[in-house]
Amino acid sequence: MRAAVYDRLGPAHEVLRVVDLDRPEPAQGEVRVRVRVSAVNPTDYKARTATPGKSMPFPYVIPHQDGAGEIDAVGEGVDPARLGDRV
């Protein structure tokens, strides 16, 4: 899958890049969503802003708080009838 990611804090033009990643598989109790529309939320911007004492919460972050699509895979314990549900 292609995704915009950052692996350090800072301004978008300095830290955001588009990369190819392995498609994740849902774990127990999870679903995977085929994202059709994605938007940037103020939370995404604020999370990327470098401030004293702040560090990266993960090795890289895919900024994405707002989006829509449909469930295309389910993990163990999730009803397979959820496949195709719009979310």
C-alpha angles and dihedrals in degrees: 000000000000118000141167108240141171129203099185135037122259147084116336095244090056103042112023118094135164115238141169113247133182111266107255121234118220117252125217111311093010135110130206118225125209097220113219099170127025131181137185115248123199086248089064092054094045093049090055095049114109114230130165112285095010119126138180112279092208136014088265136358130216103210107222126131099149125049147123135214141111136286109260101171137021132204128226112299095026118112108251087219085078090073108114094019112144113237 
